[in-house]
């Protein structure tokens, strides 16, 4: 059921942005993982993340066991992903 809801939300968001020409800001908090990362979290016109947030599709252990490889330490943090251009600013929740 939740997978279907994510598809519906992503579709509604697409129509919202396309038809209404409206602006969508996604805010990634700690943690942002799984299907949320794979769907509407990354569809924003501006994507904001919290400092030191874990942002990933799958957890480190799952990736390591599935791919039989080591995930670099810190590679699923907002700072690392910001450096790679994944989203826009990093903003503290309570500045």
WOUR-V807977 format. One line per field, one symbol per residue. phi: phi as a letter, one per 40 degrees, with the letter a starting at -180 (. if undefined). psi: psi as a letter, one per 20 degrees, with the letter a starting at -180 (. if undefined). Layout:
phi->???
psi->???
This chain:
phi->.ccccccccccccdcdccccfccbbbbcbccbagccccbccbcccbbbbccfccbacbcdcccccccfaccddgcbbcccccdcgcaccbbccbc
psi->ghhhhgggggghgghghggilrppppoorpqorbhghidihjjqhpoqqqqkqpoqgqrggggghgilrppppiikqhgghghijhadrppqgn.
